[in-house]
Amino acid sequence: MLFAHTYPRLLADVGGTNVRFALIRTPGARISDERNLVCADYPGLFEATKTYLDPLGVQPTWAAIGIATAIAGDFIKMTNHGWAFSQAELKTQLALRELSIINDFTALALSLPTLDDVELVKVGGGERNPDLPIALLGAGTGLGVSGLIPAHQPGEAPRWIPLQGEGGHVSFSPFNDKEDEILRILRREFGHVSAERLLSGPGLQNLYKALAELNSQPNENPSAADITQRAVAGTCTLCRETVDTFCAMLGSASANLAITLGARGGLYIGGGIVPRLGDYFANSPFRRRFEQKGRFSNYLAAVPSFVIVAKNPALRGTAAALDALATRQA
């Protein structure tokens, strides 16, 4: 079944900073017409979508949107951006027959089975078990968390259930005395300190600020991009300490997720920060911290970790979500 009545299909991946659009024009066609827009340039998702669609002269029939926020009911309000809308109203505005809205990291999780080896960079661990759960997280404007739970038995064709949650907002868990002090500093400002307060672009800035205070150094208020660039270039000792601490904390958060899910199928890292670090990340404290888990250190040492370097992979996940929806409705 090709489900011709569901095409053209509109795909979107909405982050806290950018929104990425694409189309699948006909059954069996590839994802095409990819375009990135800056969220801050538009008052809402409808206006950004119209800006994308109008020059193409295409009226989509079905659409799937992965968006960086919790999905709970018709009304959607982004966590790290000002966009808010009704799903039913957006469906009407865009004249869609079907609209599926899922968390952006749920969309990214759905893309994982489609990734080729060249779209992944392995950072330690053993081999993937294709029949066991997969963990996913990634730092960008926020901290996204998801995973895939197998719905198949060994030897069967793979079928996966994606997780839709808000794991980036769990309480930050310090690993050592230094991280205790960082938590104390951030608690003065935020009260509750989530993992996202440290493991994100704004989190890098929070971490830099806290380390400057601990080291009795001035806070120059650099952007997250400046911190990572200067750390990789080796031109700023405090920036390097910030990024190394970030990578270690990400290792702790990743290990907690992998143990929770029993993710012997691997840990995958997406988002906008880590893939840009390149070899710096591979040589960072990430993997050492990931495996520092007391009685479960050997368990985690066997779990492979991968950095996702594919271009806009979440769009593939939204396409997979529409395929699954069409199959369910058949």
Salt bridges, closest charged atoms under 4 A:
ASP13 OD2 - ARG20 NH1 3.49
ASP33 OD2 - ARG25 NE 2.97
ASP54 OD1 - LYS50 NZ 3.29
ASP117 OD1 - ARG128 NH2 3.36
GLU119 OE2 - ARG316 NH2 2.35
GLU127 OE2 - LYS122 NZ 3.51
ASP131 OD1 - HIS152 NE2 3.17
GLU166 OE1 - HIS169 NE2 3.62
GLU179 OE2 - ARG289 NH2 2.97
GLU181 OE1 - ARG184 NH2 2.67
GLU189 OE1 - LYS209 NZ 3.51
GLU196 OE1 - HIS169 NE2 3.69
GLU213 OE1 - ARG188 NH2 2.96
GLU220 OE1 - ARG230 NH2 3.37
GLU241 OE2 - LYS178 NZ 3.00
GLU291 OE2 - ARG287 NE 2.74
ASP323 OD1 - ARG9 NH1 2.73
